[in-house]
Every structure is written in C-alpha cells, then in structure tokens.
Amino acid sequence: MKIAVAGTGYVGLVTGVVFADLGNEVICVDIDPSKVDAINKGQSPIYEPGLDELLQRNLEEGRLSATTDLAQATREAEVVFICVGTPPTETGEPSLAQVDAAAAAIGQALNGYKIVVNKSTVPVGTGDRVRRIIEQNRTAPYDFDVVSNPEFLREGSAVHDTLNPDRIVIGADNPRAAMKIVELYAPLERPMLITNLATAEIIKYASNTFLALKISFINAVADLCERTGADIVQVAKAMGYDPRIGSAFLQAGLGFGGSCFPKDVQAFAHTVQRYELDPTLFHQILAINDARPVQFVSRIRERLGGLSGRTIGLLGLAFKPNTDDIREARSLEVIRLLLHEGATVKAYDPVAMPRVQAIYPDLIYCRNAYEVAENADALALITEWNEFRQLNFERIRNAMRQPNLFDGRNLYDPQRMRKLGFYYYGVGRTAENGEFKTVL
C-alpha cells in the first residue's frame, strides 16, 4: 500500500517507519527541511530505542523516503495519515492549526479517492472538521473518507508499542474506509475495534485521562501514607492485585509529565465543559499533579533547613526513561524551585541534558551520577533510568557533603539505604517504613 505520513514527530516517524517495515511504500512529510534531510540520511531526529535501525533498513530497501512536499506525497498515496502536533493553547485547549493546514493541503492535492487518517490527538468533532476543510479546498469533486485512528504508543517504547499494540481503534463512518485500514494493520494480528468517528476520538482522551487519574489518585493516597506512617508501595501493591484495578500506573512519585497526559487531561476538561458538563474531576487530576514537585522540594528544604547555598544533585531530567523528551518534565519545575531559593543545582541524564541546558544553561551538568554526588548536600532521583538502579551507593555516600537521598520515584529500598548511612525520603514512605516485611 502507498502511504503518506504528515508529521515526523514521535507518532508520525514511528508510524511511517513501522508501516514501511511491514512492506508498504511510505513517504514521510515534514515542513522542517532539516528533519527531512536527517531522515533521508538515516538519522532519526528523535531519540527512540530501536528506531534508527528500522529507519536505516527501510531507507536502504527503498520503502521509505521523506519530503517537505505534502501535495506530491498526497497525490502518490492511497492513505494519508495526519500525525502533526496539537499543542495546548494559552487556555489549555489543543491547537488544531497544524491539523487544519494539513487538511487544506491534502484537499488541494486530491487527485482521486483517498483515505485521510487522523492519528493526531484531537477533540471529538475534529474528523468532521477535517472533512469540511478538505471539501472546501479540493479543486474537483474527488471522493475521500476521513478515519480516526488514535495512537497509544509510549515514548521510550514507541516502536514496540506500534508493532504490538494492545488494541487498534479505527473510527470510520464508511465501512469501505474502515476495511482498508483493517487491511493495513492486518499483519500485526492484534485486536481491532471499529467504531464511528466520534467514538474513536473520545477513546484516546478517555484512556489517557484515566491513566493520569490513577497516577494522581495514588499520589493523593501517598500524602495520607506520609501523615499516618503507612507505606504507599505496599498499599499500591495490594490494590494492584485486584484485577478490577490493576498495578499499572499506581507508582507514587513526582507525577506525570510529557507531551500527552498534561495536555490531554486539559483538553478533555475543555471538551467536557464545551458540552456543558462538569470538568471538576479533570481539573483536580491536574491540581494534584502540579503539587508534586512543590511538595518534593519542600521535603528537601525541611531536611536541609533551607536551600540557599546548598548544592542539590539531580539524577535524571527527561520526563521518563528511554527518551530525551523534557516536555512537562518534573525536573524543570524542581530546578526552577531550587534555583529560586538560591540552591546550586548539579544534574545528569543519559540523553536529555542538551535539551535542559538550552533552558537552564547555568546548571552544573555532570558526566555521571557519581560526579553529581560530589559535595552535594542532597541527591534527588527524578527519572528512573535503569543505570540508576544499581549504583555504588557507598561511593555515592562518601562523595556527598551530606548523605541525604530523596527518591522521587520510590526506586530504592528504604531499609537498605538507611543501612548504608543515608537519610532516605521516598514519596509516601515515612522514616519507619521498610523495617518489617512479610514475604509469602
């Protein structure tokens, strides 16, 4: 099948490369010539494990190419995917400017029947909006259909998630278009759900908002655990055994960041409000999440008796492991708060430091965790990269001015850290936690 993919961010590039690897002819399109040039040279403009290998292989085998010319790509394609960004506006509503521009360009280039697939995360009703824009811009009455095919990939495992999705949602009002997209995804042999346009558009926002709700819920319970001497890790483990709840997204910590959850919850709240429904629940999800870095920094301040003149080391800067994405990263707010109170901040992240350096050039950027620990008054784990799991903590402790460890992701065992001589703080884990364990 001949496919055009408009947008080469995480969703667009991974989608295009994976479809090419399944044997399709794919043209990736981006308005940024530098991105297009990098892709055509086999250099991924984003950091994503496994993507470079797939990109290079499909370029070499002639199934993949990149261009800035969406019109030409549309004319050559049977299916056109819209995978452009929908960043939040000042009000928190998603901007559909890039979606509108792509739809207009596709309409102008129509030269026969096309299936236009919206894979960007958009509010309900956008499929109808895209249809109207294409109709207004086409130069002849060529037929087309609009399909909603929301993505559920996770940064850091995007290639795996695209090849092994939990489910494939295809929202279409025309069975002809739906069956064509079913055919495209058939090699993956994964569960498919065919719905109308509106249902598919709501599924994406409802899914992300519910996952964000679980994170904020467990963080609210973590606050209660700190006040009462309970251990949130054990609470979450017991909850997770209940199949009605499940263990995923019940890890207390600094809260969620990234390009999806914060903006999707905001957008869903606006959509609910637009239909004159109560958005309070969704606003509270965000309020709890926004409070996490503030509470975390306050714990450091309380322990050190103030932050002015103190040196704080940060382990991890990306919003999650295995990505260099810092959009809505918890590290940015932690850094802002620490600097505001006069602290010196040292930091290390395996891949995200250049991006943070563009925002905070005056931080002390280090080569590894041990360099971060040197002469630090406190060490704070922000992102749970694998390389932080098995550090030599005796070396860490000996390098620090004061052995204070603040675990923003509850990665470490409290009892072990205290035996090694650290003051240990974990989210929702009081000083007494971890002393007694029952293992069955």
C-alpha positions in Angstrom: 0.0 0.0 0.0 1.2 3.5 -0.7 1.1 5.7 2.4 1.9 9.4 3.1 2.5 10.5 6.7 2.2 14.2 7.5 4.4 15.0 10.5 7.6 13.3 11.7 7.4 13.6 15.5 7.2 10.6 17.7 3.9 9.4 16.3 4.5 10.2 12.7 8.0 9.0 12.2 7.5 5.8 14.2 4.2 5.1 12.3 5.9 5.7 8.9 8.9 3.6 9.7 6.9 0.7 11.0 4.5 0.7 8.1 7.5 0.7 5.7 8.9 -2.3 7.7 5.7 -4.1 7.1 6.3 -3.8 3.3 4.4 -0.6 2.4 5.8 2.3 0.4 5.9 5.2 2.8 6.6 8.9 2.2 7.2 10.9 5.5 6.4 14.6 5.2 7.5 17.5 7.4 7.7 21.2 6.9 11.2 21.3 8.5 13.8 20.7 5.8 16.4 19.8 8.4 14.3 16.9 9.7 13.6 15.7 6.2 17.3 15.8 5.3 18.2 13.9 8.5 15.6 11.2 7.8 16.8 10.7 4.3 20.3 10.3 5.6 19.1 7.6 8.1 19.4 9.9 11.1 16.4 10.0 13.3 15.6 13.5 14.6 14.1 12.0 17.8 15.6 9.7 20.4 13.7 6.4 20.5 15.2 3.0 21.1 15.2 0.7 18.0 14.1 3.5 15.6 17.5 4.2 14.0 17.9 0.6 12.9 14.4 0.4 11.3 14.8 3.8 9.7 18.1 2.8 8.0 16.9 -0.6 6.9 13.8 0.7 5.2 15.7 3.6 3.5 18.2 1.1 2.1 15.5 -1.1 0.8 13.7 1.8 -0.9 10.4 1.5 1.0 10.8 4.8 2.9 11.6 8.4 1.9 11.0 11.9 3.3 10.0 15.2 1.7 8.6 18.6 2.5 6.1 18.3 -0.3 2.8 17.2 1.2 0.9 17.8 -2.0 3.1 15.4 -4.0 3.0 12.8 -1.3 -0.8 13.0 -1.2 -1.0 12.6 -5.0 1.1 9.4 -4.8 -0.6 7.9 -1.8 -3.7 5.8 -1.2 -3.8 6.6 2.5 -2.7 9.8 4.1 -2.0 9.9 7.8 -2.2 13.2 9.7 0.3 13.0 12.6 1.0 16.6 13.3 1.2 18.3 16.7 -1.7 19.6 18.7 0.0 21.7 21.4 -2.1 23.4 24.1 -3.0 27.0 23.6 -2.9 29.6 26.4 -6.4 28.4 27.5 -5.3 24.7 27.6 -7.4 23.8 24.6 -5.5 21.9 21.8 -4.4 24.0 18.8 -5.7 22.5 15.6 -3.7 24.8 13.4 -1.4 22.1 12.1 -4.2 19.7 11.5 -6.2 22.4 9.6 -3.1 23.2 7.5 -2.5 19.5 6.6 -6.2 19.0 5.8 -6.2 22.0 3.5 -3.0 20.9 1.7 -4.5 17.4 1.3 -7.7 18.8 -0.1 -5.8 20.9 -2.7 -3.8 17.9 -3.8 -6.7 15.3 -4.2 -6.4 13.6 -7.5 -8.6 10.5 -6.8 -10.1 8.6 -3.9 -8.0 8.9 -0.7 -8.4 7.8 2.9 -7.3 10.5 5.3 -6.5 9.1 8.7 -6.3 11.4 11.6 -3.7 10.0 14.1 -3.1 13.2 15.9 -4.7 13.5 19.3 -7.7 15.7 18.7 -11.0 16.5 20.4 -14.2 14.9 19.4 -15.6 16.5 16.2 -12.2 17.0 14.6 -12.9 14.3 12.0 -15.9 16.3 10.7 -13.8 19.5 10.8 -11.1 17.8 8.6 -13.8 16.6 6.2 -15.2 20.1 5.8 -11.7 21.6 5.2 -10.8 19.1 2.6 -14.2 19.6 0.8 -13.6 23.4 0.9 -10.1 23.1 -0.6 -10.4 20.3 -3.2 -10.3 21.5 -6.8 -12.5 18.7 -8.2 -15.2 16.5 -6.6 -12.8 13.7 -5.9 -14.2 11.2 -3.3 -12.4 10.7 0.1 -13.1 9.4 3.6 -11.9 10.5 7.0 -10.8 8.0 9.6 -9.8 8.4 13.2 -7.0 6.0 14.3 -5.7 7.2 17.6 -2.2 6.1 18.8 -1.5 4.6 22.2 2.3 4.4 21.9 4.6 5.4 24.8 7.8 7.3 24.3 10.7 5.1 25.1 8.9 2.0 23.8 7.2 3.5 20.7 8.5 1.1 18.2 7.5 -1.9 20.3 4.1 -0.4 21.1 3.4 0.3 17.4 4.3 -3.3 16.4 2.5 -4.8 19.4 -0.5 -2.6 20.3 -3.0 -3.6 22.9 -5.7 -2.7 20.5 -6.2 -0.9 17.2 -9.0 1.6 17.1 -10.5 2.5 13.7 -13.2 5.2 13.7 -14.9 5.5 10.4 -18.4 6.3 9.1 -17.8 4.4 5.8 -17.2 0.7 6.0 -15.1 0.8 2.8 -12.5 3.1 4.5 -12.6 1.0 7.7 -11.8 -2.2 5.9 -8.9 -0.6 4.0 -7.3 0.4 7.4 -8.0 -3.1 8.8 -6.1 -4.5 5.8 -3.2 -2.1 6.5 -3.0 -3.3 10.1 -3.7 -7.0 9.5 -0.1 -8.1 9.5 0.2 -7.1 13.2 -2.5 -9.6 14.1 -3.8 -7.5 17.0 -7.3 -6.8 18.3 -9.2 -4.2 16.3 -12.2 -2.2 17.3 -14.2 -0.5 14.6 -16.3 2.5 15.7 -17.7 5.7 14.3 -15.6 8.8 14.2 -16.8 10.4 17.4 -16.3 7.3 19.5 -12.7 6.8 18.3 -11.8 10.4 19.1 -13.2 10.1 22.6 -11.4 6.8 23.3 -8.0 8.4 23.1 -8.7 11.2 25.5 -10.7 9.0 27.9 -7.8 6.5 28.0 -5.1 9.0 28.8 -7.2 10.9 31.3 -8.0 7.7 33.2 -4.3 6.7 33.4 -3.5 10.2 34.6 -6.3 9.8 37.2 -4.7 6.7 38.5 -1.4 8.5 39.0 -2.9 11.4 40.7 -5.1 9.1 42.9 -2.1 7.1 44.1 -0.2 10.3 44.8 -3.1 11.7 46.9 -3.1 8.4 48.9 0.7 8.7 49.2 0.2 12.0 51.1 -2.1 10.2 53.5 0.5 7.5 54.0 3.2 10.1 54.9 0.9 11.5 57.6 -0.1 8.1 59.1 3.1 6.0 58.8 1.7 3.8 56.1 3.8 2.6 53.1 2.4 3.6 49.7 4.4 0.9 47.9 2.6 -1.8 49.9 -0.8 -0.1 49.6 -0.4 0.1 45.8 0.9 -3.5 45.6 -2.2 -4.7 47.4 -4.5 -2.6 45.3 -2.9 -3.8 42.1 -3.6 -7.5 42.9 -7.3 -6.7 42.4 -7.9 -7.4 38.7 -10.6 -4.6 38.7 -7.8 -2.1 39.5 -4.5 -3.5 38.1 -1.0 -2.5 39.1 -0.2 -0.2 36.1 0.2 3.5 36.8 -0.1 3.1 40.6 3.5 4.2 41.2 3.6 7.2 43.6 6.1 9.9 42.9 6.6 13.2 41.2 3.6 12.8 39.0 3.2 12.7 35.2 4.8 14.8 32.6 5.5 14.5 28.9 3.7 15.6 25.8 0.4 13.6 26.3 -1.1 13.4 29.8 -0.9 17.0 30.9 -2.3 18.4 27.6 -4.8 15.6 27.1 -6.3 16.0 30.5 -6.6 19.7 29.9 -8.1 19.2 26.5 -10.6 16.7 27.8 -11.7 19.1 30.5 -12.3 21.8 27.9 -14.3 19.4 25.8 -16.4 18.3 28.7 -17.0 21.9 29.6 -17.9 22.8 26.0 -20.7 20.3 26.1 -21.9 21.9 29.4 -20.7 19.1 31.7 -18.8 19.4 34.9 -15.0 19.3 34.4 -14.1 19.4 38.2 -12.7 15.8 38.3 -10.3 16.5 35.4 -9.1 19.8 36.9 -8.4 18.0 40.2 -6.2 15.5 38.4 -4.0 18.3 37.2 -4.1 20.2 40.5 -2.7 17.1 42.4 -0.1 16.6 39.7 1.0 20.2 39.8 1.6 20.0 43.5 4.0 17.1 43.4 7.3 19.0 42.6 6.4 21.7 45.2 5.9 19.1 47.9 9.1 17.2 46.9 11.2 20.3 47.1 9.7 21.3 50.4 10.9 18.0 51.8 14.4 18.8 50.8 14.1 22.3 52.2 12.9 20.9 55.6 15.7 18.4 55.8 18.4 20.9 55.0 16.9 23.8 57.0 16.7 25.9 53.8 18.1 25.7 50.3 20.1 28.9 49.9 23.8 28.0 49.5 23.0 24.3 49.3 24.1 22.0 46.5 21.4 19.7 45.2 22.2 16.9 42.7 19.5 15.6 40.3 19.6 12.2 38.8 17.5 12.2 35.6 16.0 15.1 33.6 13.8 13.6 30.9 10.1 13.2 31.8 10.5 9.4 31.7 13.3 6.9 31.0 14.4 6.0 27.5 13.6 9.4 25.9 15.2 12.8 25.6 11.8 14.5 25.8 11.5 17.1 28.5 8.1 18.5 27.7 6.3 19.0 31.1 9.2 17.1 32.7 9.1 17.2 36.5 12.8 18.1 36.5 12.1 21.6 35.1 9.8 22.6 37.9 12.1 21.1 40.5 15.0 23.0 39.0 13.0 26.3 38.9 12.1 25.9 42.6 15.6 25.1 43.7 17.2 27.9 41.8 14.5 30.4 43.1 15.6 29.6 46.6 19.3 30.0 46.0 20.4 26.4 45.6 23.2 25.3 43.3 22.0 22.5 41.0 24.0 19.7 39.6 22.4 17.3 37.1 23.0 14.2 35.0 20.8 12.5 32.4 21.9 9.9 29.8 20.4 11.8 26.9 18.3 14.8 27.9 21.0 17.2 29.2 21.3 19.2 25.9 17.6 20.0 25.9 17.6 21.1 29.5 20.8 23.1 29.0 19.0 25.2 26.4 16.6 26.3 29.2 18.9 26.3 32.2 22.5 26.9 30.9 23.9 27.7 34.4 23.3 24.3 35.9 26.4 22.1 36.6 26.0 19.3 34.1 27.9 16.1 35.0 29.2 13.1 33.3 27.6 10.5 35.6 25.8 10.0 38.9 29.0 9.9 40.9 30.0 13.3 39.7 26.6 14.7 40.6 27.0 13.4 44.1 30.4 15.1 44.7 30.0 17.7 47.6 26.2 17.6 47.3 24.0 18.3 50.3 21.2 16.2 48.8 20.7 13.8 45.9 17.3 13.6 44.3 16.2 10.9 41.9 13.9 12.5 39.3 13.9 10.0 36.4 14.2 6.2 37.0 16.7 5.4 34.3 18.0 1.8 34.5 21.6 2.9 35.1 20.5 4.5 38.4 19.1 1.2 39.8 22.4 -0.4 40.8 24.7 2.5 41.7 27.6 2.0 44.1 25.9 3.8 47.0 28.9 3.6 49.3 30.8 5.6 46.7 27.8 8.0 46.4 27.6 8.5 50.2 31.4 9.1 50.5 31.3 11.7 47.8 28.5 13.7 49.3 28.8 16.5 51.8 25.7 15.2 53.5 24.2 11.8 52.7 20.6 12.8 52.0 18.7 10.8 49.4 15.4 12.0 48.0 13.8 9.3 45.9 11.2 10.9 43.6 10.2 7.6 42.0 10.5 5.2 45.0 13.1 3.3 43.1 15.2 2.3 46.1 14.7 0.1 49.2 14.4 2.4 52.2 15.8 -0.1 54.7 18.9 -0.7 52.5 19.5 3.0 52.0 19.4 3.7 55.7 21.7 0.8 56.5 24.2 2.4 54.0 24.1 5.6 56.1 21.6 7.7 54.1 18.8 9.8 55.3 16.2 8.5 52.9 13.0 10.1 51.8 10.6 8.2 49.5 7.2 9.5 48.4 4.5 8.1 50.7 7.1 6.3 52.8 7.8 7.5 56.3 11.0 7.0 58.2 9.7 3.8 59.8 8.7 2.2 56.5 10.5 -0.9 55.3 11.6 -2.2 58.7 9.2 -5.1 58.6 8.2 -7.1 55.6 6.1 -10.2 55.1 7.0 -12.2 52.1 4.8 -15.1 51.0 
